[in-house]
C-alpha cells in the first residue's frame, strides 16, 4: 500500500476528505518521526512500538569492490509488532505455540 492509497483508505473509513486525511496522516507521521529523533520510543497499544537502538561502529564491506569500510556508530529505527497486530497477521499462531 502506498501513502496515497493509505490516505484514500483513511478518508473512506473516517468520512474525511482526502485533503484532511492527508493532513492528519502527515501530522501523525511527523509527530512519530520527531518523537523517535528526540525520545527514541513511540508505543501504540495493540499495534506495536517504534524504537531507536544504538548500533556500534563496525567494519563493513563495499559490495562493489569488496574493500573494507568503517561504518560509524549510528542509531537505527526498529518496530516491534504488538500482540493484536501479530494475531491479525498470523491468525491461530498462539494455538500452535502451546
The first five atom37 places (N, CA, C, CB, O) and aatype in JSON, in Angstrom:
{
  "aatype": [20, 20, 20, 20, 20, 20, 20, 20, 20, 20, 20, 20, 20, 20, 20, 20, 20, 20, 20, 20, 20, 20, 20, 20, 20, 20, 20, 20, 20, 20, 20, 20, 20, 20, 20, 20, 20, 20, 20, 20, 20, 20, 20, 20, 20, 20, 20, 20, 20, 20, 20, 20, 20, 20, 20, 20, 20, 20, 20, 20, 20, 20, 20, 20, 20, 20, 20, 20, 20, 20, 20, 20, 20, 20, 20, 20, 20, 20, 20, 20, 20, 20, 20, 20, 20, 20, 20, 20, 20, 20, 20, 20, 20, 20, 20, 20, 20, 20],
  "atom_mask": [
    [1, 1, 1, 1, 1],
    [1, 1, 1, 1, 1],
    [1, 1, 1, 1, 1],
    [1, 1, 1, 1, 1],
    [1, 1, 1, 1, 1],
    [1, 1, 1, 1, 1],
    [1, 1, 1, 1, 1],
    [1, 1, 1, 1, 1],
    [1, 1, 1, 1, 1],
    [1, 1, 1, 1, 1],
    [1, 1, 1, 1, 1],
    [1, 1, 1, 1, 1],
    [1, 1, 1, 1, 1],
    [1, 1, 1, 1, 1],
    [1, 1, 1, 1, 1],
    [1, 1, 1, 1, 1],
    [1, 1, 1, 1, 1],
    [1, 1, 1, 1, 1],
    [1, 1, 1, 1, 1],
    [1, 1, 1, 1, 1],
    [1, 1, 1, 1, 1],
    [1, 1, 1, 1, 1],
    [1, 1, 1, 1, 1],
    [1, 1, 1, 1, 1],
    [1, 1, 1, 1, 1],
    [1, 1, 1, 1, 1],
    [1, 1, 1, 1, 1],
    [1, 1, 1, 1, 1],
    [1, 1, 1, 1, 1],
    [1, 1, 1, 1, 1],
    [1, 1, 1, 1, 1],
    [1, 1, 1, 1, 1],
    [1, 1, 1, 1, 1],
    [1, 1, 1, 1, 1],
    [1, 1, 1, 1, 1],
    [1, 1, 1, 1, 1],
    [1, 1, 1, 1, 1],
    [1, 1, 1, 1, 1],
    [1, 1, 1, 1, 1],
    [1, 1, 1, 1, 1],
    [1, 1, 1, 1, 1],
    [1, 1, 1, 1, 1],
    [1, 1, 1, 1, 1],
    [1, 1, 1, 1, 1],
    [1, 1, 1, 1, 1],
    [1, 1, 1, 1, 1],
    [1, 1, 1, 1, 1],
    [1, 1, 1, 1, 1],
    [1, 1, 1, 1, 1],
    [1, 1, 1, 1, 1],
    [1, 1, 1, 1, 1],
    [1, 1, 1, 1, 1],
    [1, 1, 1, 1, 1],
    [1, 1, 1, 1, 1],
    [1, 1, 1, 1, 1],
    [1, 1, 1, 1, 1],
    [1, 1, 1, 1, 1],
    [1, 1, 1, 1, 1],
    [1, 1, 1, 1, 1],
    [1, 1, 1, 1, 1],
    [1, 1, 1, 1, 1],
    [1, 1, 1, 1, 1],
    [1, 1, 1, 1, 1],
    [1, 1, 1, 1, 1],
    [1, 1, 1, 1, 1],
    [1, 1, 1, 1, 1],
    [1, 1, 1, 1, 1],
    [1, 1, 1, 1, 1],
    [1, 1, 1, 1, 1],
    [1, 1, 1, 1, 1],
    [1, 1, 1, 1, 1],
    [1, 1, 1, 1, 1],
    [1, 1, 1, 1, 1],
    [1, 1, 1, 1, 1],
    [1, 1, 1, 1, 1],
    [1, 1, 1, 1, 1],
    [1, 1, 1, 1, 1],
    [1, 1, 1, 1, 1],
    [1, 1, 1, 1, 1],
    [1, 1, 1, 1, 1],
    [1, 1, 1, 1, 1],
    [1, 1, 1, 1, 1],
    [1, 1, 1, 1, 1],
    [1, 1, 1, 1, 1],
    [1, 1, 1, 1, 1],
    [1, 1, 1, 1, 1],
    [1, 1, 1, 1, 1],
    [1, 1, 1, 1, 1],
    [1, 1, 1, 1, 1],
    [1, 1, 1, 1, 1],
    [1, 1, 1, 1, 1],
    [1, 1, 1, 1, 1],
    [1, 1, 1, 1, 1],
    [1, 1, 1, 1, 1],
    [1, 1, 1, 1, 1],
    [1, 1, 1, 1, 1],
    [1, 1, 1, 1, 1],
    [1, 1, 1, 1, 1]
  ],
  "atom_positions": [
    [[0.84, -1.18, 0.0], [0.0, 0.0, 0.0], [0.89, 1.24, 0.0], [-0.96, 0.0, 1.22], [1.84, 1.33, 0.78]],
    [[0.58, 2.17, -0.85], [1.33, 3.42, -0.92], [0.7, 4.46, 0.02], [1.37, 3.96, -2.37], [-0.38, 4.24, 0.55]],
    [[1.39, 5.56, 0.21], [0.87, 6.63, 1.05], [-0.45, 7.16, 0.48], [1.9, 7.77, 1.19], [-1.39, 7.41, 1.23]],
    [[-0.53, 7.32, -0.84], [-1.76, 7.8, -1.47], [-2.91, 6.85, -1.23], [-1.55, 7.99, -2.97], [-4.03, 7.28, -0.94]],
    [[-2.65, 5.55, -1.34], [-3.69, 4.55, -1.08], [-4.11, 4.58, 0.38], [-3.19, 3.15, -1.46], [-5.29, 4.41, 0.69]],
    [[-3.15, 4.78, 1.28], [-3.47, 4.86, 2.7], [-4.34, 6.08, 2.99], [-2.18, 4.91, 3.54], [-5.28, 6.0, 3.77]],
    [[-4.02, 7.2, 2.37], [-4.82, 8.42, 2.55], [-6.25, 8.18, 2.08], [-4.2, 9.6, 1.78], [-7.2, 8.57, 2.77]],
    [[-6.42, 7.55, 0.94], [-7.76, 7.26, 0.42], [-8.51, 6.31, 1.35], [-7.67, 6.65, -0.99], [-9.72, 6.47, 1.56]],
    [[-7.81, 5.32, 1.9], [-8.45, 4.37, 2.81], [-8.88, 5.05, 4.11], [-7.5, 3.2, 3.13], [-9.96, 4.79, 4.62]],
    [[-8.03, 5.94, 4.64], [-8.37, 6.68, 5.85], [-9.57, 7.58, 5.58], [-7.16, 7.53, 6.35], [-10.48, 7.67, 6.41]],
    [[-9.58, 8.24, 4.44], [-10.7, 9.11, 4.08], [-12.0, 8.31, 3.99], [-10.42, 9.83, 2.74], [-13.03, 8.74, 4.49]],
    [[-11.94, 7.15, 3.36], [-13.13, 6.31, 3.22], [-13.61, 5.79, 4.57], [-12.85, 5.13, 2.27], [-14.82, 5.72, 4.82]],
    [[-12.68, 5.41, 5.42], [-13.02, 4.84, 6.73], [-13.59, 5.88, 7.69], [-11.79, 4.21, 7.35], [-14.46, 5.56, 8.5]],
    [[-13.1, 7.11, 7.6], [-13.48, 8.14, 8.57], [-14.49, 9.15, 8.07], [-12.27, 8.85, 9.03], [-15.09, 9.87, 8.86]],
    [[-14.67, 9.22, 6.75], [-15.56, 10.24, 6.19], [-14.86, 11.57, 5.99], [-16.76, 10.42, 7.07], [-15.5, 12.55, 5.61]],
    [[-13.56, 11.63, 6.23], [-12.79, 12.84, 5.99], [-12.58, 13.01, 4.48], [-11.44, 12.81, 6.74], [-12.7, 12.06, 3.71]],
    [[-12.25, 14.23, 4.09], [-11.85, 14.44, 2.7], [-10.44, 13.9, 2.54], [-11.94, 15.96, 2.3], [-9.73, 13.72, 3.53]],
    [[-10.03, 13.65, 1.3], [-8.66, 13.2, 1.06], [-7.66, 14.22, 1.59], [-8.44, 12.96, -0.44], [-6.62, 13.85, 2.13]],
    [[-7.97, 15.51, 1.43], [-7.08, 16.57, 1.9], [-6.92, 16.52, 3.42], [-7.6, 17.95, 1.46], [-5.81, 16.62, 3.94]],
    [[-8.05, 16.35, 4.14], [-7.99, 16.28, 5.6], [-7.31, 15.01, 6.07], [-9.41, 16.37, 6.18], [-6.56, 15.03, 7.04]],
    [[-7.56, 13.9, 5.39], [-6.91, 12.64, 5.74], [-5.41, 12.74, 5.52], [-7.5, 11.47, 4.92], [-4.63, 12.24, 6.34]],
    [[-5.0, 13.38, 4.43], [-3.57, 13.56, 4.15], [-2.92, 14.43, 5.22], [-3.36, 14.2, 2.77], [-1.81, 14.14, 5.67]],
    [[-3.61, 15.49, 5.64], [-3.08, 16.37, 6.69], [-2.95, 15.61, 8.0], [-3.99, 17.6, 6.88], [-1.95, 15.76, 8.7]],
    [[-3.94, 14.79, 8.35], [-3.9, 14.01, 9.59], [-2.76, 12.98, 9.54], [-5.24, 13.3, 9.83], [-2.04, 12.81, 10.52]],
    [[-2.61, 12.3, 8.41], [-1.54, 11.31, 8.28], [-0.17, 11.98, 8.34], [-1.69, 10.54, 6.97], [0.73, 11.49, 9.02]],
    [[-0.01, 13.09, 7.64], [1.26, 13.82, 7.67], [1.6, 14.28, 9.08], [1.22, 15.03, 6.71], [2.75, 14.22, 9.51]],
    [[0.59, 14.76, 9.81], [0.8, 15.2, 11.19], [1.24, 14.02, 12.06], [-0.48, 15.85, 11.76], [2.18, 14.14, 12.84]],
    [[0.55, 12.9, 11.94], [0.88, 11.73, 12.75], [2.29, 11.23, 12.44], [-0.15, 10.6, 12.5], [3.05, 10.92, 13.36]],
    [[2.64, 11.14, 11.17], [3.98, 10.68, 10.8], [5.05, 11.65, 11.27], [4.07, 10.48, 9.28], [6.13, 11.24, 11.69]],
    [[4.76, 12.95, 11.18], [5.71, 13.95, 11.66], [5.94, 13.85, 13.16], [5.21, 15.33, 11.32], [7.08, 13.96, 13.62]],
    [[4.87, 13.65, 13.91], [4.97, 13.51, 15.37], [5.77, 12.26, 15.73], [3.57, 13.46, 16.01], [6.63, 12.3, 16.61]],
    [[5.49, 11.15, 15.05], [6.22, 9.9, 15.3], [7.7, 10.1, 15.0], [5.64, 8.74, 14.45], [8.55, 9.69, 15.78]],
    [[8.0, 10.72, 13.86], [9.4, 10.93, 13.47], [10.15, 11.81, 14.46], [9.46, 11.56, 12.08], [11.26, 11.49, 14.87]],
    [[9.53, 12.92, 14.86], [10.17, 13.83, 15.82], [10.36, 13.17, 17.17], [9.34, 15.12, 15.98], [11.4, 13.34, 17.81]],
    [[9.37, 12.4, 17.61], [9.47, 11.73, 18.9], [10.58, 10.69, 18.88], [8.13, 11.07, 19.26], [11.32, 10.56, 19.86]],
    [[10.71, 9.94, 17.79], [11.79, 8.97, 17.69], [13.15, 9.66, 17.72], [11.65, 8.14, 16.41], [14.09, 9.18, 18.35]],
    [[13.25, 10.79, 17.03], [14.51, 11.52, 17.0], [14.88, 12.07, 18.38], [14.43, 12.67, 15.98], [16.05, 12.09, 18.74]],
    [[13.89, 12.52, 19.14], [14.14, 13.14, 20.44], [14.16, 12.15, 21.59], [13.1, 14.19, 20.7], [15.07, 12.18, 22.42]],
    [[13.17, 11.26, 21.64], [13.0, 10.38, 22.79], [13.32, 8.92, 22.5], [11.59, 10.49, 23.29], [13.68, 8.18, 23.41]],
    [[13.19, 8.51, 21.25], [13.56, 7.16, 20.88], [12.5, 6.1, 21.01], [14.68, 6.77, 21.68], [12.8, 4.93, 20.78]],
    [[11.23, 6.45, 21.36], [10.23, 5.4, 21.52], [8.82, 5.97, 21.32], [10.34, 4.75, 22.91], [8.46, 7.01, 21.86]],
    [[8.02, 5.25, 20.52], [6.6, 5.56, 20.34], [5.85, 4.24, 20.46], [6.32, 6.27, 18.95], [6.06, 3.34, 19.65]],
    [[4.97, 4.13, 21.47], [4.23, 2.91, 21.71], [2.76, 3.13, 21.37], [4.39, 2.46, 23.17], [2.11, 4.01, 21.92]],
    [[2.24, 2.32, 20.45], [0.84, 2.36, 20.05], [0.22, 1.04, 20.5], [0.68, 2.58, 18.5], [0.37, 0.02, 19.83]],
    [[-0.48, 1.07, 21.62], [-1.02, -0.14, 22.23], [-1.86, -0.92, 21.23], [-1.87, 0.2, 23.45], [-2.73, -0.37, 20.56]],
    [[-1.59, -2.22, 21.13], [-2.3, -3.1, 20.22], [-1.68, -3.15, 18.83], [-3.72, -2.67, 20.11], [-1.83, -4.14, 18.12]],
    [[-0.99, -2.1, 18.43], [-0.37, -2.06, 17.11], [1.1, -2.43, 17.2], [-0.53, -0.66, 16.48], [1.55, -3.37, 16.54]],
    [[1.85, -1.7, 18.02], [3.27, -2.01, 18.16], [4.05, -0.83, 18.69], [3.84, -2.45, 16.84], [3.48, 0.21, 19.05]],
    [[5.36, -1.0, 18.74], [6.25, 0.01, 19.28], [7.36, 0.32, 18.29], [6.84, -0.44, 20.62], [8.05, -0.58, 17.81]],
    [[7.52, 1.61, 17.99], [8.66, 2.08, 17.22], [9.71, 2.5, 18.23], [8.27, 3.27, 16.24], [9.38, 3.19, 19.2]],
    [[10.96, 2.1, 18.04], [12.01, 2.49, 18.96], [13.32, 2.64, 18.21], [12.14, 1.47, 20.1], [13.5, 2.11, 17.12]],
    [[14.23, 3.38, 18.83], [15.55, 3.54, 18.24], [16.55, 2.73, 19.05], [15.96, 5.03, 18.16], [16.39, 2.55, 20.26]],
    [[17.58, 2.27, 18.37], [18.61, 1.46, 19.0], [19.96, 1.96, 18.51], [18.42, -0.05, 18.7], [20.12, 2.3, 17.34]],
    [[20.92, 1.99, 19.42], [22.28, 2.4, 19.06], [23.0, 1.23, 18.41], [23.05, 2.9, 20.3], [22.98, 0.11, 18.92]],
    [[23.64, 1.48, 17.28], [24.47, 0.48, 16.62], [25.93, 0.91, 16.79], [24.09, 0.32, 15.1], [26.27, 2.06, 16.52]],
    [[26.77, 0.01, 17.23], [28.18, 0.31, 17.43], [28.9, 0.43, 16.08], [28.85, -0.79, 18.3], [28.44, -0.11, 15.07]],
    [[30.01, 1.14, 16.08], [30.83, 1.22, 14.88], [31.35, -0.18, 14.56], [32.02, 2.23, 15.06], [31.65, -0.96, 15.46]],
    [[31.45, -0.49, 13.28], [31.95, -1.8, 12.89], [32.57, -1.73, 11.5], [30.81, -2.85, 12.92], [32.42, -0.74, 10.78]],
    [[33.25, -2.78, 11.14], [33.88, -2.86, 9.84], [32.93, -3.54, 8.88], [35.23, -3.61, 9.91], [32.54, -4.69, 9.09]],
    [[32.55, -2.83, 7.82], [31.67, -3.39, 6.79], [32.47, -3.67, 5.53], [30.5, -2.44, 6.49], [33.7, -3.67, 5.55]],
    [[31.76, -3.91, 4.44], [32.43, -4.2, 3.18], [31.69, -3.52, 2.05], [32.52, -5.72, 2.95], [30.46, -3.6, 1.96]],
    [[32.43, -2.86, 1.17], [31.85, -2.26, -0.02], [31.47, -3.41, -0.95], [32.84, -1.26, -0.72], [32.34, -4.16, -1.38]],
    [[30.19, -3.55, -1.27], [29.73, -4.68, -2.06], [30.24, -4.64, -3.5], [28.23, -4.73, -2.07], [30.37, -5.68, -4.13]],
    [[30.53, -3.46, -4.01], [31.02, -3.33, -5.38], [32.49, -3.74, -5.51], [30.84, -1.91, -5.88], [32.87, -4.43, -6.45]],
    [[33.32, -3.3, -4.55], [34.76, -3.52, -4.66], [35.28, -4.58, -3.7], [35.49, -2.23, -4.42], [36.38, -5.1, -3.9]],
    [[34.52, -4.89, -2.69], [34.97, -5.84, -1.69], [35.9, -5.23, -0.65], [35.66, -6.98, -2.36], [36.36, -5.93, 0.26]],
    [[36.19, -3.94, -0.77], [37.07, -3.26, 0.16], [36.41, -3.1, 1.52], [37.49, -1.89, -0.4], [35.2, -2.85, 1.59]],
    [[37.17, -3.23, 2.61], [36.61, -2.97, 3.94], [36.27, -1.48, 4.1], [37.59, -3.42, 5.03], [37.0, -0.61, 3.62]],
    [[35.17, -1.22, 4.79], [34.72, 0.16, 5.02], [34.35, 0.29, 6.49], [33.52, 0.53, 4.09], [33.63, -0.55, 7.03]],
    [[34.83, 1.35, 7.13], [34.48, 1.61, 8.53], [33.08, 2.23, 8.57], [35.53, 2.56, 9.21], [32.84, 3.29, 8.0]],
    [[32.15, 1.55, 9.25], [30.79, 2.06, 9.41], [30.72, 2.7, 10.79], [29.71, 0.9, 9.25], [30.92, 2.02, 11.8]],
    [[30.44, 4.01, 10.86], [30.43, 4.69, 12.17], [29.22, 4.26, 13.02], [30.42, 6.22, 11.97], [28.24, 3.72, 12.51]],
    [[29.33, 4.52, 14.32], [28.2, 4.26, 15.21], [27.02, 5.12, 14.78], [28.58, 4.54, 16.7], [27.2, 6.27, 14.37]],
    [[25.81, 4.57, 14.88], [24.62, 5.32, 14.48], [23.38, 4.7, 15.12], [24.48, 5.33, 12.93], [23.43, 3.6, 15.67]],
    [[22.29, 5.43, 15.04], [21.01, 4.95, 15.57], [20.17, 4.39, 14.43], [20.23, 6.09, 16.31], [20.2, 4.91, 13.31]],
    [[19.43, 3.32, 14.71], [18.52, 2.73, 13.73], [17.13, 2.66, 14.34], [19.01, 1.31, 13.29], [16.98, 2.62, 15.56]],
    [[16.12, 2.66, 13.5], [14.74, 2.56, 13.94], [14.29, 1.11, 13.82], [13.81, 3.49, 13.11], [14.52, 0.45, 12.8]],
    [[13.65, 0.61, 14.86], [13.1, -0.74, 14.86], [11.6, -0.66, 15.13], [13.81, -1.63, 15.92], [11.11, 0.31, 15.7]],
    [[10.88, -1.71, 14.73], [9.46, -1.82, 15.02], [9.2, -3.18, 15.6], [8.6, -1.58, 13.75], [9.61, -4.2, 15.03]],
    [[8.52, -3.21, 16.74], [8.11, -4.47, 17.34], [6.59, -4.51, 17.31], [8.66, -4.62, 18.81], [5.93, -3.68, 17.93]],
    [[6.05, -5.48, 16.6], [4.6, -5.6, 16.46], [3.97, -5.96, 17.8], [4.25, -6.65, 15.4], [4.52, -6.74, 18.57]],
    [[2.79, -5.38, 18.05], [2.03, -5.7, 19.26], [1.26, -7.0, 19.1], [1.08, -4.56, 19.59], [1.16, -7.55, 18.0]],
    [[0.72, -7.47, 20.19], [0.02, -8.75, 20.21], [-1.18, -8.79, 19.25], [-0.44, -9.06, 21.62], [-1.37, -9.77, 18.54]],
    [[-1.97, -7.72, 19.23], [-3.14, -7.69, 18.34], [-2.73, -7.73, 16.88], [-3.98, -6.46, 18.62], [-3.34, -8.44, 16.08]],
    [[-1.7, -6.96, 16.51], [-1.23, -6.95, 15.13], [-0.66, -8.31, 14.74], [-0.17, -5.87, 14.93], [-0.93, -8.82, 13.65]],
    [[0.12, -8.91, 15.63], [0.66, -10.24, 15.35], [-0.47, -11.24, 15.11], [1.55, -10.72, 16.52], [-0.39, -12.07, 14.21]],
    [[-1.52, -11.14, 15.92], [-2.65, -12.04, 15.78], [-3.4, -11.85, 14.46], [-3.6, -11.84, 16.93], [-3.88, -12.82, 13.88]],
    [[-3.5, -10.61, 14.0], [-4.17, -10.34, 12.73], [-3.34, -10.86, 11.54], [-4.44, -8.84, 12.58], [-3.89, -11.38, 10.57]],
    [[-2.03, -10.7, 11.64], [-1.14, -11.1, 10.56], [-1.0, -12.63, 10.51], [0.24, -10.45, 10.72], [-0.9, -13.21, 9.43]],
    [[-0.99, -13.25, 11.67], [-0.75, -14.67, 11.76], [-1.81, -15.33, 12.65], [0.65, -14.95, 12.3], [-1.5, -15.75, 13.76]],
    [[-3.07, -15.42, 12.16], [-4.14, -15.96, 13.0], [-3.88, -17.43, 13.37], [-5.49, -15.84, 12.27], [-3.41, -18.22, 12.55]],
    [[-4.19, -17.76, 14.6], [-4.03, -19.14, 15.06], [-2.62, -19.48, 15.49], [-4.44, -20.07, 14.0], [-2.37, -20.63, 15.86]],
    [[-1.69, -18.54, 15.47], [-0.31, -18.84, 15.83], [-0.19, -19.19, 17.31], [0.59, -17.64, 15.5], [0.63, -20.04, 17.67]],
    [[-0.99, -18.55, 18.17], [-0.92, -18.83, 19.6], [-1.31, -20.27, 19.9], [-1.81, -17.86, 20.38], [-0.74, -20.9, 20.78]],
    [[-2.29, -20.79, 19.17], [-2.75, -22.16, 19.4], [-1.66, -23.17, 19.04], [-4.01, -22.44, 18.58], [-1.55, -24.22, 19.68]],
    [[-0.85, -22.85, 18.03], [0.21, -23.75, 17.6], [1.38, -23.74, 18.57], [0.68, -23.4, 16.22], [2.05, -24.76, 18.74]],
    [[1.64, -22.58, 19.21], [2.79, -22.47, 20.11], [2.6, -23.28, 21.38], [3.03, -21.02, 20.46], [3.57, -23.82, 21.92]],
    [[1.35, -23.37, 21.89], [1.1, -24.03, 23.17], [1.07, -25.47, 23.02], [-0.15, -23.58, 23.78], [0.87, -26.19, 24.0]]
  ]
}
